[in-house]
Amino acid sequence: MDLMSGVAITKQIYDLLQTIKEGRDQKLVSDAAGNLSEKITALQMLNTELSGFYHSECQKTMKLSQENSKIKMFISNIEHYALHKTPAGSITYIPKDTPDNEVPLYYACAHCYQKAIVSMLQPDKRDSGFHMLYCPECKNKFKQSLIPLKSPNMPNPFRY
């Protein structure tokens, strides 16, 4: 059903009420009362459907408003970060210099950053001779730096 159906049903209800009000014939009044009951039920169903549509649209509007706020906040913060290549070659973001270095240096995940999320990379297990970082949000891993080899006087345990 749509809004025009609701208008049509309302007109039919009005006509049936006029028939009942002006009716002198009991059969005609009974038939009109039965039709009136059907039309009222149809109108109630339309009202329920419209109420559901209204609630759904309100939820969509609220969600879009929240996403819009999130995007605006990210855009206002984006100027505080710069692309950075770790010593091992991974691409991340780092905060730009702040006055008096009040924010400690940290790496932000480039993958999450593209989705308007600033996720601080965390230390991970060493892997293939590199210090590793991982993103707690998307679980990507980044090579931070090469693990230095032992001093030349010490034997390399990885050499056979």
C-alpha positions, 0 to 999 in steps of 0.5 A: 500500500502507498499513501494514495491508497490511504487517501482513497480508503479514508474517502471510502470510510467517509462515504460509508459513515455518511451512508450509515448516518443518513441510512433508513434501510437496516440492510444498507446500514449493516452492509456499510458498517461491515465495509467500514470495518474492513476499511478501518482494518486496511487503514490500520495496516497502512498506518503500521506500514508507514510507521515502519517506513518512518522508523527505518528512515529515521535510523538511516538518517541517524546512521548517516549523521553519525558517519558524517560527523566521523568523516568531518572529525577525521578530516579535521585531524588528517592534517596532523599526520604524514606518510612515513616509510619505516627503515624496513620499507613499510608505509605507515603514517606518523603524527607530524611534529607537535609543539614541545613533542607532547605526543610521543612518536607512534606509527598509524596503520596506512590501511585503516587510515584510508578508512578514516580510522587512526589505529596505532600499530603495536609491537609484534613478534620478530619475523624473518629478521625484522622487528614487526608491528601489527594493527589491532584493528585490521590485523595487518603486519608491518616490518619496522626495522631490520634486526641487527646481526650479532657482532662479527666476533660472535658466530652467526647461529643462522649460518650452517 
